[in-house]
Amino acid sequence: MESEDELIAQRSPLPGSVVGRLREQLVFVAEVDKLKTVLRQSPLAAADRRENDAEHSWHLALMVSVLAEHSDEPIDVGRTIELVVVHDLIEIYAGDTPLYDDEGRESQQQREEAAADRLFGLLPDDQERRFRELWDEFEARRTPEARFAKAIDRVQPLLLNWLTGGGTWRTPGVTADVVRERKAVIGEASTPLWTAVQELINEGERRGWVAPGA
């Protein structure tokens, strides 16, 4: 039986001749294949199943490239794509914490900090620092790129909810006002996207896809 601590690279170890920096990088690249197994709550629009984290990350990267012109501040598109590709990797060990899971959110930071230490620690020292800096930048939203990356991370599942007639909006206890509150960070990065998102929430409320607000 597979141990939770077992690295994927341990199942079929690399030849002893593959050493040093390259070996560490290949071990990391193998380990992040686990991202494809982390299921999110968001439904797919194109199939009757839930999205996984790797699909989510790919979709975010593409959305950054397509929607970058709607950022309220100039952004480096390449760096923003790096941020959205890196930010969910830690869920390999920490698991996905749904936006409307208030209980899970209480321990989210602690779990994710520990996961970041463990996962990025597989890389050579310089890349460990770089990936950790990218992850910290996204979480802190301290740059225009991080603010836009966070906004896209909030827009994508909302769009999937709209396309599936509610999706996670139908979670018990979730109302239109809760959705607006949890999605408000979009407005910190993109006025056009926030305006569009509010239209989707408002129309979803009118259609009965999300419980009415107060």
C-alpha positions as CSV (number, residue, x, y, z in Angstrom):
1,M,0.0,0.0,0.0
2,E,1.3,3.5,-0.9
3,S,2.4,5.7,2.0
4,E,1.2,9.3,2.1
5,D,4.9,10.2,2.5
6,E,6.0,8.2,-0.5
7,L,7.3,10.3,-3.4
8,I,6.2,9.2,-6.8
9,A,9.9,9.0,-7.8
10,Q,10.4,6.3,-5.2
11,R,8.1,4.0,-7.0
12,S,10.5,3.7,-9.9
13,P,13.7,5.3,-8.7
14,L,15.8,7.3,-11.2
15,P,19.0,5.6,-12.3
16,G,21.9,6.3,-10.0
17,S,23.7,8.1,-12.9
18,V,21.1,10.9,-12.8
19,V,22.5,13.0,-10.0
20,G,22.7,16.5,-8.5
21,R,20.5,19.3,-9.5
22,L,18.8,17.5,-12.4
23,R,17.8,14.6,-10.1
24,E,16.2,17.0,-7.6
25,Q,14.3,18.8,-10.4
26,L,13.0,15.5,-11.9
27,V,11.9,14.3,-8.5
28,F,9.9,17.5,-8.1
29,V,8.4,17.3,-11.6
30,A,7.4,13.7,-10.9
31,E,5.8,14.6,-7.6
32,V,3.6,17.4,-8.9
33,D,1.9,14.8,-11.2
34,K,-0.2,14.2,-8.0
35,L,-1.9,17.6,-8.8
36,K,-3.9,15.8,-11.4
37,T,-5.6,13.7,-8.6
38,V,-6.7,16.6,-6.4
39,L,-10.4,17.1,-7.0
40,R,-12.0,20.5,-6.5
41,Q,-15.6,21.2,-5.8
42,S,-16.1,23.1,-9.0
43,P,-18.0,21.3,-11.8
44,L,-16.7,21.1,-15.3
45,A,-18.8,22.9,-17.9
46,A,-17.9,20.4,-20.6
47,A,-18.5,17.1,-18.7
48,D,-20.5,15.7,-15.8
49,R,-17.7,15.5,-13.3
50,R,-15.6,17.7,-11.0
51,E,-12.5,19.6,-12.0
52,N,-9.1,18.6,-10.8
53,D,-6.4,21.0,-9.7
54,A,-4.2,20.5,-12.8
55,E,-7.1,21.4,-15.0
56,H,-7.9,24.4,-12.9
57,S,-4.3,25.6,-13.1
58,W,-4.2,25.2,-16.9
59,H,-7.4,27.2,-17.2
60,L,-6.1,30.0,-15.0
61,A,-2.9,30.3,-17.1
62,L,-4.9,30.5,-20.3
63,M,-7.3,33.1,-18.8
64,V,-4.4,35.3,-17.7
65,S,-3.1,35.3,-21.3
66,V,-6.6,36.1,-22.7
67,L,-7.8,38.6,-20.1
68,A,-4.6,40.5,-19.1
69,E,-5.8,43.6,-20.9
70,H,-8.6,44.0,-18.3
71,S,-6.2,44.4,-15.4
72,D,-6.5,47.9,-13.8
73,E,-2.7,48.0,-13.4
74,P,0.0,47.1,-16.0
75,I,1.1,43.5,-15.4
76,D,3.9,41.2,-16.5
77,V,1.8,38.4,-18.1
78,G,4.6,35.8,-17.9
79,R,5.1,36.3,-14.2
80,T,1.3,36.3,-13.6
81,I,1.1,33.0,-15.4
82,E,3.9,31.7,-13.1
83,L,1.9,32.7,-10.1
84,V,-1.3,30.9,-11.1
85,V,0.6,27.8,-12.1
86,V,2.5,27.6,-8.8
87,H,-0.2,28.7,-6.3
88,D,-2.2,25.4,-6.1
89,L,0.7,23.0,-6.1
90,I,0.7,22.9,-2.3
91,E,-2.7,21.3,-2.5
92,I,-1.0,18.0,-3.3
93,Y,-0.3,17.8,0.4
94,A,-2.7,20.3,1.9
95,G,-5.8,19.3,-0.1
96,D,-8.2,21.7,-1.7
97,T,-10.1,24.0,0.6
98,P,-13.4,25.0,-1.1
99,L,-14.2,28.8,-1.0
100,Y,-17.4,28.2,1.0
101,D,-15.9,25.7,3.5
102,D,-15.7,27.9,6.6
103,E,-14.5,25.1,8.8
104,G,-11.7,24.1,6.5
105,R,-10.6,27.7,6.0
106,E,-9.8,27.9,9.8
107,S,-6.8,25.5,9.3
108,Q,-6.0,26.4,5.7
109,Q,-3.1,28.7,6.2
110,Q,-1.3,26.3,8.6
111,R,-1.8,23.3,6.3
112,E,-0.7,25.1,3.2
113,E,2.4,26.7,4.9
114,A,3.5,23.2,5.9
115,A,2.8,21.8,2.5
116,A,4.8,24.6,0.8
117,D,7.8,23.8,3.0
118,R,7.6,20.1,2.1
119,L,6.9,20.4,-1.6
120,F,9.2,23.2,-2.6
121,G,11.9,21.7,-0.4
122,L,12.3,19.0,-3.0
123,L,13.9,21.5,-5.4
124,P,17.5,22.8,-5.5
125,D,17.9,25.6,-3.0
126,D,17.7,28.5,-5.4
127,Q,14.5,27.2,-7.0
128,E,13.0,26.4,-3.6
129,R,13.4,30.0,-2.7
130,R,12.0,31.2,-6.1
131,F,8.9,29.0,-6.0
132,R,8.3,29.8,-2.4
133,E,8.5,33.5,-3.2
134,L,6.0,33.1,-6.0
135,W,3.6,31.3,-3.7
136,D,4.0,33.9,-0.9
137,E,3.5,36.7,-3.5
138,F,0.3,35.2,-4.7
139,E,-1.0,34.7,-1.1
140,A,-0.1,38.2,0.0
141,R,-1.4,39.9,-3.2
142,R,1.3,42.5,-2.8
143,T,2.0,43.1,-6.5
144,P,-0.3,44.0,-9.5
145,E,0.5,40.5,-10.9
146,A,-0.5,38.8,-7.7
147,R,-3.7,40.8,-7.4
148,F,-4.7,39.9,-11.0
149,A,-3.7,36.3,-10.5
150,K,-6.0,36.1,-7.4
151,A,-8.8,37.8,-9.3
152,I,-8.6,35.2,-12.1
153,D,-8.5,32.4,-9.5
154,R,-11.9,33.8,-8.2
155,V,-13.4,34.4,-11.7
156,Q,-12.7,30.9,-13.1
157,P,-14.9,28.8,-10.7
158,L,-17.6,31.4,-10.8
159,L,-17.8,31.1,-14.5
160,L,-18.0,27.3,-14.2
161,N,-20.8,27.8,-11.7
162,W,-22.7,30.0,-14.1
163,L,-22.2,27.6,-17.0
164,T,-23.6,24.7,-14.9
165,G,-26.6,26.5,-13.5
166,G,-25.3,27.1,-10.0
167,G,-22.6,24.5,-9.2
168,T,-21.1,25.3,-5.8
169,W,-23.5,28.2,-5.4
170,R,-25.9,25.6,-4.3
171,T,-23.8,24.7,-1.2
172,P,-26.0,24.9,1.9
173,G,-25.7,28.3,3.6
174,V,-24.3,30.0,0.5
175,T,-26.3,33.1,-0.6
176,A,-25.7,35.7,-3.3
177,D,-24.3,38.0,-0.7
178,V,-21.8,35.4,0.5
179,V,-20.7,34.9,-3.1
180,R,-20.3,38.7,-3.6
181,E,-18.3,38.9,-0.4
182,R,-16.0,36.0,-1.2
183,K,-15.4,37.3,-4.8
184,A,-14.8,40.9,-3.9
185,V,-11.0,40.6,-4.3
186,I,-11.7,40.6,-8.1
187,G,-12.5,44.3,-7.8
188,E,-9.1,45.0,-6.3
189,A,-7.5,44.0,-9.7
190,S,-10.0,44.5,-12.5
191,T,-13.0,46.8,-12.6
192,P,-14.3,45.3,-15.9
193,L,-14.1,41.7,-14.5
194,W,-15.7,42.7,-11.2
195,T,-18.6,44.4,-13.1
196,A,-19.1,41.4,-15.3
197,V,-18.9,39.0,-12.3
198,Q,-21.6,41.0,-10.4
199,E,-23.9,40.7,-13.4
200,L,-23.5,36.9,-13.4
201,I,-24.2,36.7,-9.7
202,N,-27.2,39.0,-10.0
203,E,-28.6,37.0,-12.9
204,G,-27.9,33.7,-11.1
205,E,-29.9,35.0,-8.1
206,R,-32.8,36.0,-10.4
207,R,-32.8,32.5,-11.9
208,G,-32.7,30.8,-8.5
209,W,-29.3,29.3,-9.0
210,V,-28.1,30.8,-5.8
211,A,-30.1,31.7,-2.6
212,P,-31.1,35.3,-2.5
213,G,-29.1,37.7,-0.4
214,A,-30.4,39.6,2.6
